[in-house]
């Protein structure tokens, strides 16, 4: 019985990771916060910074969306969206839609500027 | 107390605060680029002074605004967004014609803010009137309330936005006085273009700073507001109107 449970657990773990999102972090060894904290709370950090920037004009780069995109945009496409994009790969996996890029540019700044 | 009197007192207070205690030492530094960590201040009020006698038949300001903020038309005048436009005036009796650029007037008492049901339309501490598109529901009350027709609704899907200027379908937008440039200590794109390619008709500055050129010109030269009768105390002033 114990052996069956162990096999079942192994199969389930493998299944859970089979289609786990694959993405590259791209740049930088350290993010603006520890990884675990960013995974759990990145949306809270972004929402707070959003209101500070919009209403008070505080444009500290650390938690700005532009700063996220600049580091995490793919080297190939210059974007955080797309199949293996840093934002879209996890969000597709978790089935959580992101509205940020309906309005904001998903492109790294240098690449966005080069586009007409 | 009427708005003009209140404004005059505020200018007086700003002038007193800015008065030098000793050479090079001020009680409060007024006109200085803020650090990115610092919030916009009530001590400042950004505005424009447009001398339309120098405004000729060009659209340098309109083109520069479109390029800077990434809004373009689709050839559908009814629904295309427009943050700034040139208005042609003609005296019917004498035939005297004038051209002037018209954009959000950044009112002290903005009607668009009064009518907004979600608080998306707001005035920043330094007098810049903006739309928080995160809370805008696209009802367009502000479009109707603005006496200057300065606001546009984004009817069509947008792509290729500028990183500094997010724009999206279903929200209202208007001149932001190039708030992203102002926060960096630069002048709006229209003013820069007018002084480079146009007639040098536009000036930008802090209306509260007694040492600024725009303040000095407003004190010493005649100027007017469009629809001054509405007592909105606009941040954009005109000369030669």
Interface residues (C-beta under 8 A of the other chain):
Chain A: X50 X52 X54 X55 X56 X57 X58 X59 X60 X61 X66 X69 X102 X103 X104 X105 X107 X109 X112 X113 X115
Chain B: X34 X36 X37 X38 X39 X40 X122 X124 X125 X126 X130 X132 X133 X134 X158 X160 X161 X162 X163 X164 X166 X167 X168 X169 X171 X179 X180 X183
